[in-house]
Amino acid sequence: MPKNLQIYDNRFLVYKGKDEILLSKLILEPQHSILTQSYDSRLRMDHRRPHNGDGFGIGYYTPPTLGPDPCIFTSTTPAWNCINLSRLASKTTSALIFAHVRATTEGSLSDSNCHPFSHGSLMFMHNGNIACWKHVKREIALSIGQKWFVGVQGNTDSEWAFALFLDCLEKAGFDPDNEEFTVNGFGHTALRKAMLQTIKLLNGFVDATPSELRDEMVDKRSLLNFAVSDGHSVVCTRYVSSTTDEAASLYFSSGTSWKQGEGPGQYKMERRDKGADIVLVASEPLTFERDNWVTVPTNSTITIHKQTVMIHPIIDEYYNHSPSYTRSNGFAVSKGLVSNAPGATQAITPGNLANAGAA
């Protein structure tokens, strides 16, 4: 077993809707809300670390009159024990929301290490780990521009990955500090390409790990489930730097309304037509409805733009073109990053992509 094997129990949630929604209807009230996921491990296949109690964060975009940058609220208090979260979520609405619960891996317990991270109009979060981190951190620091280097406030691998993403975006001609992009968005294509470049560079840094560290006892597999938004579009990844392993779990659900059923917490995604007025992306499903959730394929991006869902493969040395190829989930399970969700067994097919409004 690799000597740096750790358990990474983070979970995240993304909401993008045609209309605003009360945060509590996503974060607090559903039967398996992200708040519940912070302390209830019934859907987790690995039970060695049952809690995500090392802090949480929510980020959401406000009306344009208040500016393009998102509002971020983070705390090192366990989500289930934070009265301010309940107060805020029950009185706040937004059409684009990020939420994250954390179990400490890289980085200390502090507000500055809680996701989501932000810069200008951009918001970012991560579920997983970057392999060979002590070496890769130095390579990131040497490769990025000065303003991204000094902008890192905490000491997590996730925030350094965000700094690398910002650097990639700038080098592609989309300066994150440019007012036009900040107000009008960078475009989903630019966000996705910067995300792909970030993953490519991280893999290169791992491959460049000094020879004295490159032995059978050092795990070189990274789990890179990222989410980024500019307030207009959302790009998420489900990725592992391996040809044989599954990535950390990721699902999406789309429909025309998100409503509570007869019992408390029994929310359900309703679909009256083929539209996607609401799109959810989550590490674990928020409901136990089998037909509500679709599994995002390993080593893919999921993009939400104008309520259209687009799935693209990440084609690199770890991608397999065979639709029947089977990967092992043992690695992701060992990290605590795979759920055993009874309602999340659908795979991507042309049929359910069409029903999701995907292109």
C-alpha positions as CSV (number, residue, x, y, z in Angstrom):
1,M,0.0,0.0,0.0
2,P,1.4,3.5,-0.9
3,K,2.8,5.2,2.2
4,N,1.0,8.4,1.5
5,L,-2.5,6.9,1.3
6,Q,-5.0,9.3,2.9
7,I,-8.8,9.5,3.0
8,Y,-10.3,12.5,1.2
9,D,-14.0,12.8,2.2
10,N,-14.9,16.2,0.8
11,R,-18.2,16.6,-1.0
12,F,-19.5,19.4,-3.2
13,L,-22.7,20.7,-4.8
14,V,-23.5,23.0,-7.7
15,Y,-26.9,24.6,-8.5
16,K,-27.5,26.5,-11.6
17,G,-31.1,27.6,-12.2
18,K,-33.2,29.7,-14.6
19,D,-34.6,31.2,-11.4
20,E,-33.3,31.9,-7.9
21,I,-33.8,29.2,-5.2
22,L,-33.7,29.4,-1.4
23,L,-30.4,28.0,-0.3
24,S,-32.1,25.9,2.4
25,K,-33.9,23.9,-0.2
26,L,-30.6,22.6,-1.4
27,I,-28.3,22.7,1.6
28,L,-30.5,22.0,4.6
29,E,-33.9,20.4,3.7
30,P,-33.4,17.5,1.3
31,Q,-33.2,14.0,2.8
32,H,-29.6,13.6,1.8
33,S,-28.6,17.3,1.6
34,I,-24.9,18.3,1.7
35,L,-25.5,19.2,5.3
36,T,-26.6,15.6,6.0
37,Q,-23.6,14.4,4.0
38,S,-21.3,16.2,6.4
39,Y,-22.2,13.8,9.3
40,D,-24.3,10.9,7.8
41,S,-22.2,8.3,5.8
42,R,-24.9,5.9,4.9
43,L,-24.1,6.3,1.2
44,R,-20.4,6.1,1.5
45,M,-18.7,2.9,0.5
46,D,-15.7,3.5,2.8
47,H,-16.6,4.1,6.4
48,R,-13.2,4.7,8.0
49,R,-13.8,8.4,8.1
50,P,-17.5,9.0,8.4
51,H,-17.6,12.7,8.9
52,N,-16.9,15.9,6.8
53,G,-16.5,18.0,10.0
54,D,-13.5,20.2,9.2
55,G,-15.4,23.2,7.9
56,F,-17.7,24.1,5.1
57,G,-18.4,26.9,2.6
58,I,-21.1,28.2,0.4
59,G,-20.8,30.7,-2.4
60,Y,-23.5,32.3,-4.5
61,Y,-23.9,35.1,-7.0
62,T,-26.1,38.1,-6.2
63,P,-28.0,40.5,-8.4
64,P,-25.8,42.4,-10.9
65,T,-26.5,45.7,-9.0
66,L,-24.3,44.3,-6.1
67,G,-21.4,43.5,-8.4
68,P,-20.2,40.4,-10.3
69,D,-18.2,38.8,-7.6
70,P,-19.8,36.0,-5.6
71,C,-20.6,36.1,-1.9
72,I,-18.6,33.5,0.1
73,F,-19.4,32.3,3.5
74,T,-17.0,29.8,5.2
75,S,-16.5,28.4,8.6
76,T,-14.4,25.8,10.4
77,T,-17.4,24.9,12.5
78,P,-18.9,21.6,11.4
79,A,-21.8,22.4,9.1
80,W,-24.3,20.5,11.2
81,N,-23.4,22.6,14.2
82,C,-23.5,26.1,12.7
83,I,-26.6,28.1,13.5
84,N,-25.5,30.9,11.2
85,L,-25.7,28.5,8.2
86,S,-29.3,27.8,9.0
87,R,-30.1,31.5,9.4
88,L,-28.3,32.5,6.2
89,A,-29.7,29.6,4.1
90,S,-33.3,30.2,5.1
91,K,-33.2,33.8,4.0
92,T,-30.9,33.8,0.9
93,T,-31.8,33.1,-2.7
94,S,-29.6,32.7,-5.8
95,A,-29.6,31.3,-9.2
96,L,-26.0,29.9,-9.0
97,I,-24.8,28.3,-5.8
98,F,-21.7,26.3,-4.8
99,A,-21.5,24.4,-1.5
100,H,-18.7,22.3,0.0
101,V,-18.1,20.3,3.1
102,R,-14.5,19.4,4.0
103,A,-12.5,16.7,5.8
104,T,-8.9,18.0,6.3
105,T,-6.2,16.4,4.1
106,E,-3.7,18.9,2.8
107,G,-3.8,22.1,4.8
108,S,-4.7,23.1,8.3
109,L,-8.1,23.7,9.8
110,S,-8.8,27.4,9.0
111,D,-11.3,29.6,7.2
112,S,-8.8,30.3,4.5
113,N,-8.6,26.6,3.7
114,C,-12.4,26.2,3.3
115,H,-13.9,26.0,-0.2
116,P,-15.1,27.6,-2.4
117,F,-12.2,29.9,-3.3
118,S,-12.8,33.1,-5.3
119,H,-11.0,35.7,-7.4
120,G,-13.1,38.5,-8.9
121,S,-16.1,36.9,-10.5
122,L,-14.6,33.4,-10.5
123,M,-15.5,30.7,-7.9
124,F,-13.7,27.4,-7.5
125,M,-13.8,24.2,-5.4
126,H,-12.2,20.7,-5.5
127,N,-13.0,17.2,-4.3
128,G,-10.0,14.9,-4.3
129,N,-6.2,15.2,-4.0
130,I,-3.1,16.1,-6.0
131,A,-0.5,13.4,-6.0
132,C,3.1,14.0,-4.9
133,W,1.9,17.2,-3.4
134,K,5.1,18.4,-1.7
135,H,6.9,18.3,-5.0
136,V,4.0,19.6,-7.1
137,K,3.4,22.6,-4.8
138,R,6.9,23.9,-5.5
139,E,6.4,23.4,-9.3
140,I,3.1,25.3,-9.3
141,A,4.7,28.1,-7.3
142,L,7.5,28.4,-9.8
143,S,5.3,28.3,-12.8
144,I,2.5,30.8,-12.0
145,G,2.6,34.6,-12.2
146,Q,3.5,36.7,-9.2
147,K,0.0,38.0,-8.6
148,W,-1.4,34.5,-8.4
149,F,1.4,33.3,-6.2
150,V,0.8,36.1,-3.6
151,G,-2.9,35.7,-3.9
152,V,-2.9,32.2,-2.2
153,Q,-4.2,32.7,1.3
154,G,-4.2,29.1,2.7
155,N,-2.1,26.0,2.3
156,T,-4.4,23.5,0.5
157,D,-3.6,21.7,-2.7
158,S,-7.0,22.9,-3.9
159,E,-6.3,26.6,-3.6
160,W,-3.0,26.2,-5.4
161,A,-4.8,24.4,-8.1
162,F,-7.1,27.4,-8.4
163,A,-4.1,29.7,-8.6
164,L,-2.8,27.5,-11.5
165,F,-6.2,27.7,-13.2
166,L,-6.1,31.5,-12.9
167,D,-2.7,31.6,-14.5
168,C,-3.8,29.3,-17.3
169,L,-6.8,31.5,-18.0
170,E,-4.6,34.6,-18.1
171,K,-2.0,33.0,-20.4
172,A,-4.8,32.0,-22.8
173,G,-5.7,35.7,-23.2
174,F,-8.5,35.9,-20.6
175,D,-7.2,38.0,-17.7
176,P,-9.3,37.3,-14.6
177,D,-8.9,40.9,-13.6
178,N,-10.2,42.3,-16.9
179,E,-13.4,44.1,-16.2
180,E,-15.1,43.1,-19.4
181,F,-14.6,39.4,-18.6
182,T,-15.5,39.9,-15.0
183,V,-18.9,41.5,-15.9
184,N,-19.8,39.6,-19.0
185,G,-18.1,36.2,-18.3
186,F,-15.2,34.4,-19.9
187,G,-17.3,32.0,-22.0
188,H,-17.7,28.4,-21.2
189,T,-15.2,27.3,-23.8
190,A,-12.4,29.4,-22.2
191,L,-13.2,28.1,-18.8
192,R,-13.2,24.5,-20.0
193,K,-9.9,24.9,-21.9
194,A,-8.2,26.5,-18.9
195,M,-9.5,23.6,-16.8
196,L,-8.0,21.1,-19.2
197,Q,-4.7,22.9,-19.3
198,T,-4.7,23.0,-15.4
199,I,-5.1,19.2,-15.4
200,K,-2.5,18.7,-18.0
201,L,0.1,20.8,-16.1
202,L,-0.7,19.0,-12.8
203,N,-0.1,15.7,-14.5
204,G,3.2,17.0,-15.9
205,F,4.3,18.1,-12.5
206,V,3.5,14.7,-11.0
207,D,5.4,13.0,-13.8
208,A,8.4,15.3,-13.1
209,T,8.6,14.1,-9.5
210,P,12.3,13.6,-8.6
211,S,13.5,10.0,-9.1
212,E,14.2,9.5,-5.4
213,L,10.5,9.9,-4.8
214,R,9.3,7.8,-7.7
215,D,9.1,4.3,-6.3
216,E,6.3,1.9,-5.7
217,M,5.6,3.4,-2.3
218,V,4.5,6.8,-3.6
219,D,1.1,7.0,-5.1
220,K,1.1,9.1,-8.3
221,R,-2.7,9.1,-9.0
222,S,-4.5,12.4,-8.6
223,L,-8.3,12.7,-8.1
224,L,-9.3,16.0,-9.7
225,N,-13.0,16.7,-9.4
226,F,-13.0,20.5,-9.9
227,A,-15.8,23.0,-10.2
228,V,-15.5,26.6,-11.5
229,S,-17.9,29.4,-12.4
230,D,-17.8,32.9,-13.6
231,G,-21.3,33.7,-12.7
232,H,-22.6,32.8,-16.2
233,S,-21.3,29.3,-16.9
234,V,-20.2,26.3,-14.8
235,V,-17.5,23.8,-15.7
236,C,-17.0,20.7,-13.5
237,T,-14.6,17.8,-14.0
238,R,-14.6,14.2,-12.9
239,Y,-11.0,13.0,-13.4
240,V,-8.4,10.6,-12.2
241,S,-4.8,10.3,-13.5
242,S,-5.1,6.6,-14.1
243,T,-6.1,4.2,-16.9
244,T,-7.5,1.6,-14.6
245,D,-9.2,3.4,-11.8
246,E,-12.6,5.2,-11.4
247,A,-12.6,8.9,-10.4
248,A,-14.3,10.2,-7.3
249,S,-18.1,10.0,-7.7
250,L,-20.0,12.8,-9.5
251,Y,-23.6,13.0,-10.6
252,F,-26.0,15.5,-12.2
253,S,-29.7,16.0,-12.3
254,S,-31.8,18.4,-14.4
255,G,-35.4,19.2,-14.8
256,T,-38.0,22.0,-14.7
257,S,-38.7,22.1,-11.0
258,W,-37.2,21.0,-7.6
259,K,-40.0,20.3,-5.3
260,Q,-40.6,18.7,-1.9
261,G,-42.8,15.7,-1.9
262,E,-45.3,14.4,0.7
263,G,-42.8,13.7,3.5
264,P,-40.1,16.0,5.1
265,G,-37.0,16.2,3.0
266,Q,-38.4,14.2,0.2
267,Y,-37.4,16.4,-2.7
268,K,-37.6,15.4,-6.3
269,M,-36.5,16.8,-9.6
270,E,-39.6,17.1,-11.8
271,R,-39.4,17.2,-15.6
272,R,-42.4,18.5,-17.5
273,D,-40.6,18.8,-20.8
274,K,-37.0,18.4,-22.2
275,G,-35.9,21.7,-20.7
276,A,-33.3,22.1,-18.0
277,D,-34.5,25.0,-15.9
278,I,-32.6,23.5,-13.0
279,V,-29.3,21.7,-13.1
280,L,-27.6,20.1,-10.1
281,V,-24.1,18.6,-10.0
282,A,-23.2,16.8,-6.8
283,S,-20.6,14.4,-5.3
284,E,-23.5,12.5,-3.8
285,P,-27.2,12.6,-4.9
286,L,-29.4,14.7,-2.7
287,T,-32.3,12.3,-3.1
288,F,-32.9,8.6,-3.4
289,E,-34.9,8.8,-6.6
290,R,-33.3,6.3,-9.0
291,D,-34.3,8.2,-12.1
292,N,-33.3,11.7,-10.9
293,W,-29.5,11.3,-11.1
294,V,-27.1,10.5,-14.0
295,T,-23.5,9.4,-13.4
296,V,-20.9,11.7,-15.0
297,P,-18.4,9.5,-16.9
298,T,-14.9,9.2,-15.4
299,N,-12.4,11.6,-17.1
300,S,-15.0,14.0,-18.5
301,T,-16.1,17.6,-18.1
302,I,-19.7,18.7,-17.5
303,T,-20.5,22.2,-18.7
304,I,-23.6,24.2,-17.9
305,H,-24.2,27.1,-20.2
306,K,-27.6,28.9,-20.6
307,Q,-29.2,25.8,-18.9
308,T,-27.8,23.5,-21.5
309,V,-25.7,20.5,-20.2
310,M,-22.7,19.4,-22.2
311,I,-20.5,16.4,-21.5
312,H,-17.1,16.2,-23.1
313,P,-14.4,13.5,-22.6
314,I,-11.0,14.5,-21.4
315,I,-8.9,12.8,-24.0
316,D,-5.3,12.3,-22.8
317,E,-3.0,9.4,-21.9
318,Y,-5.5,8.3,-19.2
319,Y,-8.6,8.2,-21.5
320,N,-10.1,4.9,-22.9
321,H,-12.2,5.1,-26.0
322,S,-14.0,1.8,-25.5
323,P,-17.5,2.3,-24.1
324,S,-17.4,-1.1,-22.5
325,Y,-14.1,-0.5,-20.7
326,T,-14.5,-1.2,-16.9
327,R,-12.5,0.7,-14.3
328,S,-11.9,-0.3,-10.7
329,N,-13.4,1.9,-8.0
330,G,-11.0,0.6,-5.3
331,F,-8.8,3.6,-5.4
332,A,-11.6,6.2,-5.0
333,V,-13.3,4.0,-2.4
334,S,-10.0,3.9,-0.4
335,K,-10.1,7.7,-0.4
336,G,-13.7,7.9,0.8
337,L,-14.7,9.5,-2.5
338,V,-17.2,7.0,-3.9
339,S,-20.9,6.9,-2.8
340,N,-23.1,3.8,-2.8
341,A,-26.1,5.8,-3.7
342,P,-29.2,3.7,-4.6
343,G,-30.6,6.5,-6.7
344,A,-27.6,7.2,-8.8
345,T,-27.1,4.2,-11.0
346,Q,-27.9,5.7,-14.5
347,A,-25.0,6.0,-16.9
348,I,-24.7,8.5,-19.7
349,T,-26.7,7.4,-22.8
350,P,-28.0,9.4,-25.7
351,G,-31.5,9.1,-24.3
352,N,-30.8,10.6,-20.8
353,L,-28.5,13.2,-22.2
354,A,-31.3,14.4,-24.5
355,N,-33.7,14.4,-21.5
356,A,-31.2,16.5,-19.6
357,G,-31.1,19.1,-22.4
358,A,-27.5,18.2,-23.1
359,A,-25.6,18.9,-26.3
